[in-house]
Amino acid sequence: MDHLPFHRIVKMFKREGIKLNESTINGWFSYSCQLLTPLYELLVKKVLESKYIMADETTIPVQTTDKKGATHTGYHWIYGSPHQKIIVFEYRKSRHKDGPNNFLANFTGALQTDGYSGYTDFDKKSNIVRLACMAHVRRKFIEIHEKGDTSADEILLCIQKLYAVEKYCRENKLPFDNIYEKRQKESLPILKELEKMLIEKSISTLPKSNIGKAVAYTLNLWPKLKNYILNGEYQIDNNIAENSIRPIALGRKNYMFAGSHDAAQNAAMLYSLFGTCSKNNINPLEWLTYVLSVIAQTLGNDLEKLLPQNFNKIPA
C-alpha cells in the first residue's frame, strides 16, 4: 500500500531493534502470494462476470536476465468493475493486444477504454458494447486552451455541460433508470450539438494543427464516446480505472522495478486485492491479517467470503 522496497523496510525495522534479512521478507512475501492466489483468481472471475468493465494499462520496469544492465518494460493491465467496486491488475510482458484479448476472451458486456489501438479487436465483437473516455478527449482540448489558443473553447464548453449532467446525477444519487432518462433529455441534444461543432471544425481547421488533431481524435472515437447514454449504468469516462493506476506511478519512484516477471505478477495480485480494499473502504491491514490467519483452512466454496468487498460482512 505504501510502495516501499523491501530493503527500506528492513532498515525501518532495524531502527526499532528488529533485525530481519531481506531474503526473509522475500520468502514471507512469496509464500503469502501463494496463499492469496486463489482469492486473486476468484476476483478475476468476479470481474469477468460483470457486465461492465473499464480497462487501462501502465508500465512497470522489470529486472530480467534477458537484458543485462537494463530493465524490461512490462505492463500492468487494469480491469475494473465500477458498480461491483472490484479492480484487477494483470501483468503482461508487453502492451500487445494479446493481453486484453486473452483476458477478456469470454467477456460479454460493455468495455470502456481510452483510444489505444490495442482494444480495437473488441469493436468487431457483437457481444461487446464499446465505450470511450470523454476525459481523454477533454484533456486534449484543455491542453490547447492552456496554450492560449481559444479555438477549443466552445468544444470545452459543450463537454462541460455534459459533465454538469453527470454531476447532478451523482450528487442526487439518481437510480440508473433516471440517469438514462436525464441523459436522453439533456445530454443527447448536447452531444448532437458537439458532433456538429466537431464536423465543422474538421472542415475549417488544418489537419496537422493542434485543434485539427484533437478534433480528428474525437471524431474517430465518436460512436464510442456517445454510447454512455445508452444505459444509466455506464459512465462518461473511465476515470475509475485511471485513478486505480496512479499508485503504480508512486511505486515506480520508490521501488523502481520488479525483481522478475513473476514478482511483477505478484505485485499485480496485491494491487488487485488492496485496490479492491480501497474501493470498499476496507482497512487492508485488518483484511490481510484476518485472511492470512484463516485462508489455509478455508474450503474452496467459502473463499468468496474472504474477498475484500465481503470483509465487512464477515461475522465477528
DAGIMO-V243981 format. One record per residue. OMEGA is omega in whole degrees, 0 to 359 (* if undefined). Layout:
# DAGIMO-V243981
omega=OMEGA
omega=OMEGA
This chain:
# DAGIMO-V243981
omega=183
omega=170
omega=181
omega=174
omega=185
omega=182
omega=178
omega=177
omega=178
omega=180
omega=180
omega=178
omega=182
omega=178
omega=180
omega=177
omega=179
omega=183
omega=179
omega=172
omega=177
omega=179
omega=178
omega=179
omega=176
omega=179
omega=178
omega=181
omega=182
omega=182
omega=177
omega=179
omega=176
omega=180
omega=185
omega=183
omega=179
omega=178
omega=178
omega=180
omega=178
omega=178
omega=176
omega=180
omega=181
omega=179
omega=183
omega=177
omega=179
omega=182
omega=183
omega=182
omega=170
omega=183
omega=177
omega=180
omega=179
omega=185
omega=169
omega=177
omega=184
omega=175
omega=182
omega=179
omega=180
omega=182
omega=180
omega=178
omega=180
omega=177
omega=176
omega=177
omega=176
omega=182
omega=167
omega=176
omega=185
omega=178
omega=183
omega=173
omega=190
omega=184
omega=174
omega=181
omega=178
omega=175
omega=180
omega=174
omega=174
omega=179
omega=173
omega=182
omega=182
omega=177
omega=182
omega=182
omega=177
omega=180
omega=179
omega=180
omega=180
omega=183
omega=185
omega=185
omega=183
omega=182
omega=174
omega=180
omega=182
omega=179
omega=182
omega=183
omega=169
omega=185
omega=182
omega=186
omega=180
omega=181
omega=189
omega=179
omega=182
omega=178
omega=184
omega=185
omega=183
omega=182
omega=181
omega=173
omega=183
omega=177
omega=177
omega=186
omega=180
omega=180
omega=177
omega=179
omega=181
omega=181
omega=181
omega=180
omega=176
omega=179
omega=178
omega=180
omega=183
omega=176
omega=179
omega=180
omega=184
omega=185
omega=182
omega=190
omega=182
omega=176
omega=178
omega=179
omega=178
omega=180
omega=178
omega=179
omega=178
omega=180
omega=177
omega=176
omega=180
omega=179
omega=179
omega=181
omega=182
omega=184
omega=180
omega=176
omega=182
omega=173
omega=184
omega=180
omega=179
omega=176
omega=178
omega=182
omega=181
omega=178
omega=179
omega=182
omega=188
omega=184
omega=182
omega=177
omega=179
omega=179
omega=178
omega=178
omega=181
omega=179
omega=178
omega=180
omega=181
omega=179
omega=179
omega=179
omega=181
omega=180
omega=189
omega=182
omega=178
omega=183
omega=183
omega=175
omega=180
omega=180
omega=179
omega=179
omega=180
omega=179
omega=180
omega=178
omega=183
omega=180
omega=178
omega=181
omega=193
omega=179
omega=179
omega=181
omega=184
omega=182
omega=181
omega=180
omega=180
omega=185
omega=181
omega=179
omega=182
omega=179
omega=186
omega=179
omega=179
omega=181
omega=179
omega=178
omega=180
omega=180
omega=182
omega=181
omega=181
omega=178
omega=180
omega=178
omega=177
omega=178
omega=180
omega=180
omega=186
omega=182
omega=170
omega=180
omega=171
omega=186
omega=180
omega=177
omega=178
omega=179
omega=179
omega=178
omega=175
omega=177
omega=178
omega=179
omega=182
omega=173
omega=179
omega=184
omega=180
omega=176
omega=178
omega=173
omega=183
omega=182
omega=180
omega=178
omega=179
omega=176
omega=186
omega=178
omega=179
omega=181
omega=184
omega=178
omega=180
omega=185
omega=182
omega=180
omega=186
omega=191
omega=182
omega=180
omega=184
omega=178
omega=182
omega=182
omega=183
omega=183
omega=183
omega=180
omega=183
omega=179
omega=183
omega=183
omega=179
omega=189
omega=182
omega=177
omega=181
omega=179
omega=180
omega=*
